[in-house]
Amino acid sequence: MKNRLKVLRAERDWTQADLANALQVSRQTANAIEKGKFDPSLPLAFKIARLFNLTVEDIFIDDEKT
């Protein structure tokens, strides 16, 4: 699944470690989600959306629709 995490993180001048700390996950997990190698659980996806004050659909792009 594609996502806009790298752009959203960069807009805030956050490192992947900063993002990981905000989400209470490891930096490796944040990296894997950002690179599309790992899809977050639904609760984590909602947590990410709340963190950026966006909807899940604003952050994550369903590959099957593109």
PADO-736600 format. One line per 2 residues: for each residue x negated, y negated, z of C-alpha. Coordinates in Angstrom, 3 decimals. Each point is the difference from the previous one (the first is absolute). Last residue first. Layout:
X,Y,Z; ...
//
This chain:
4.461,-2.906,-9.050; 2.982,1.395,1.905
-1.679,3.320,0.850; -2.977,-1.791,1.515
2.219,-1.552,2.708; -1.508,-3.344,0.946
-0.690,-0.781,3.652; -0.299,-3.506,1.436
3.161,-1.836,-1.052; 1.979,3.265,0.161
-0.934,0.416,3.671; 1.471,-3.430,0.612
-2.171,-2.933,0.987; -0.981,-1.747,3.242
-3.619,1.148,-0.421; -0.120,1.874,3.301
3.647,1.006,-0.351; -0.719,1.676,-3.347
-3.006,1.827,1.439; 2.097,1.248,2.930
2.701,1.110,-2.446; -2.582,2.001,-1.976
-1.320,1.455,3.270; 3.475,1.212,0.999
0.499,1.484,-3.496; -3.297,1.842,0.092
-2.741,-1.556,-2.067; -0.938,1.339,-3.420
-3.672,0.942,-0.250; -2.402,-0.406,-2.910
1.660,-3.234,-1.139; -3.144,-2.057,0.569
1.664,-2.085,2.734; 1.393,3.114,1.682
-3.414,1.691,0.027; -1.738,-3.139,1.284
2.523,-0.503,2.804; -0.430,3.654,0.979
-3.794,-0.317,-0.025; 0.238,-3.158,2.105
1.843,2.072,2.582; 3.581,-0.810,0.930
1.502,-2.430,2.530; 1.655,-2.085,-2.735
-1.618,-3.287,1.058; -3.260,1.831,0.693
0.062,1.629,-3.441; 0.622,-3.333,-1.679
-2.910,-1.605,1.848; -2.208,3.002,-0.837
0.957,-0.316,-3.663; -1.282,-3.538,0.232
2.436,-2.871,0.220; -0.343,-3.308,-1.826
3.798,-0.419,0.160; 0.478,-0.137,-3.774
-2.527,2.841,-0.223; 2.248,2.311,2.021
2.995,-0.733,-2.204; -2.075,0.594,-3.138
-1.458,3.276,1.303; 3.392,1.145,1.276
1.875,-0.484,-3.274; 0.941,3.641,-0.509
-0.072,2.878,-2.450; 1.373,3.398,0.950
//
